[in-house]
């Protein structure tokens, strides 16, 4: 489906997805959400794409969230579009719920990240943001629940008191507070944000795709397990990765002195 609201670019093994409604602070209407969903499916099904980066057009907003004006007036969109999961809402699928995107996804948050867009960013595996980033469950101020996974993921990522404050007030936090709470991995100068995200993606792309997908899947599955069950599951996933051709190649590289550089984080 052609969709100018969402741009998709392939750079090597990295897919770059850009929410492209800068005149609306990249707010997501139905057409935009569908474009994001189509992009996730395209990335998921491309065996030559190992990592995705999602960002917003311009330097003001990652996305201001759902376009509440559209919700008030009623959704209008292309009737020919077929949802990949029948009966699922576009917001749920836009934040990857049920899509089984078992490859790393990086959010490059370049400004306002509010409401449903906050949910989208939280659904990503790693978050880098610029100093002007602002995060908040903004729809709460209009009596909408902090949906799109916001309430669920915040309660898992940050102290419950902070999750309560954000999800019950709609108040926002800046980039430094998000870093303190562990919501974002790094705060990066706006001009360097995409380069830093691409550098991170390149480092991931230097290892095997089997390692990336299996390790991501394991890390999420193991979070709720008791230690012994987690260790048992780790052994199962290790064996999966060991079956990949790249495992033997990497072992041979090490044995024959072709060492990989190790860099501090």
N, C-alpha and C positions, 0 to 999 in steps of 0.2 A: 504493500500500500504506500503510495506517495504521500509524504507528510512533511511539509516545510516547517512545522512546529517542533520537530525533533530531527536533528541531523545525525547521521551515522557515518563515521570515517574509520577506515582500517589502516593502521600504521604498523607494519610488520605483523607481529602476533598480538597486537593490542587494538581493541575496538574502543573508539572514543565516541560517546553519546552526548549530544549537546541539546539541552532544552532551549528552544529558539523562539521565545516570545519576549524579547527585551522591552518592547513598548508596554508590556503588562507585567514587568518584573518577572518574566518567565512563569507567570501563574499558569496552572494546569487546568485546561478545560477538557472535555471528553476526548476531543481530537488529539490533544497532547498526550493524555494518559494512554490512548491507544497506540500512539507513536512510540512511547516508551516501552509498552508491552511488546510491540513488534520488534523493537531493538533488542530487548532481552532474549526473545526467541531466536532472532538472527544470530546473536552472539553465542547463545547456548548450543545451537546446532552447527556452528562453524568449527570444524575440527582443526582449523589453522589459527583460530583465535583463542588465546589462553587467558588473557586478562582484559577486563573492561574498565574504563574510566568514565564516570558520568559527571557532567558539569553544567553550568548555565551560561547562556550567551551574555557577553558584556562583563562589566566589573561592578555591577550594583547588586545583583541577586543571583544566587543559585536557583531559587524559585520562591515566590511568595506564597506557595501552597495552592490549594484548589481555588478555582475561580468561583467564589461564592455567588457572584452575580449570575453566572450561568445556572447554578443550582436553584436560585430563586426564580429565574425566568423559565427554566426547563431546559433539559439537555437536548441539543440538536447536533447530530453527527451522521456520518455516512452509514446508511442501513445495510450496505453490502459487506461491512466488516464482520468477520467471524471471530468470536472470542476463542482463545486456545483452551479455555476451561469453561464449559457450558454452565451457566448459572452463577458464575463468579462475577463480582463487581470489578469495574475497571481500576478502581483505586487499589483493591487488594492485589490484583495482578501487576499493577505498575510498581508496587513495592516488592515484587517477586514472590508473593505468597502463592505456593502451589506450582510454581514454574520450574522448580528443581534446577536452578542455575548453580551448578556445583563447580564453578570456576571463580577465582578471586575477582571482586568488584571493588574499585576504589572510588570514593566520592571526593571530587575536587570542589569544595564549597567556597564560592567566590563572592560572598555577600549575604544578603538575607536568605535564611533557610527556615521557613515558617510553615506551621500546620502540616499538611500532607507531605510537603517537601522535606520537612524534618523527619517524618516517617520514612521517606525514601532514602534519605541520607543514613538514617539509623539502620536501614536494611542492608546497607553496603558493609563490606568486611573491614575496610580501613578508611578512615576519614582524615584528609588534610584540608585545612581551611586557611583563608587569608585573614589578616588582622581585622578587616571590616566585617567579618562574618557575624551574623546575629541569629541565634537559634531560639525557637519558641513554639509552643503549642497554641498558636494565635487564634485558632478557631474556637477555643474554649471561651474567649471573650464574647463570642456570639452564640453561646449556649450549645455548641457542638462538642461532642466528646473528642479527646485527643486520639483520633483514629489513625488508620493506616499503619498500625503497629507502634505508634508513639508511646502510648501508655504501657503496652506490654514490654517493649524493648527498654524503655527508660527504667522500669522497675527491675530489670535484669542487669542493667549496666551501671547504674549509679545508686547511691544510698537512697533508701525508700523515702526519707524525708524530702530530699531534693526532687525525686520523682513526683511526690505528692504536690509540692509547691508549684512545679512547672505544669502538671496536668490539671490542677484545680484552679489555677489563676490565669493561665495564658501568658504569664510574664515571660520575658525573654532574658537570655544571658549572652554575654559577648564571647569572643573567641578565647580569651584567656581563661574565663570561667569554665568554658566547655573543655579546655585542655586540662584544667585542674580536676574536673569531675571524671575525666577519662572518656568523654564522648568523642573527642578528636585525638588523633595520634600526634599531630604536629600543627603548628601555626607557621605559615610560610608567606613571605612577601607576595603580594598580588602578582607582580611581574614574573615571579619564579614558580608560581603555584603549579601550572601545568607541566613545566619542565621537571619539577620535583616528582610529580605523580608519574610522569613518563619514565623517569629514572627508576622509580620503585617498580613500575611494571616491567621494565627491561630486566631488572634483577630477578624478578619472578620468572620471566620468560627464559632465563638462562638455565633453569632447572626443568625437569621433565613435567609434561602435562599430567601424567599419571600421579606424580607427587602432589601437584597443585590441587587437583580435584579431589583426590582421596584424603589429603590432609585437611582441606577445608571441611569436607563432609564429616570427618572424624571429630574435629574440634567442636563443631556444633552438637554432634550427637553425644559427646562425652561430658558436656557441661552439667547435665542433670544427673549423671551417674555417680554412684559411690566409687571411691578410689579403686577398689579391686576390680569392679566391673569395667571401669574406664581403662585400666591397664590391660585387661583381657581383650577389650575391643581394640585397643591400640595394636596389640599383636596381630589381630585379624587384618587390620588395615596395612600394617607393615608388610605382611605377606603379600597383599595385593600389589603394593608398590614394588616389592622385590621381583614380581613376575614381569615387570616392564623391561623392555630392552635397555632403556636408558640406565637402569640400575647397574647392569653389568658393565656398560660403557663407562659409567662414573667410577666404578670400582677399579676398572683397568686404568683409567686416567690417573687415579690416585697412586696406584701401585707403580706406574711407570713414570711418576714424577711430574705429571701435568697437573699441577696444583691450581686450585681456584683461589682467587684473592678473598680474604676475609676482612670486612670493613666494619668499623664500629657503627652502631645505630645512634 
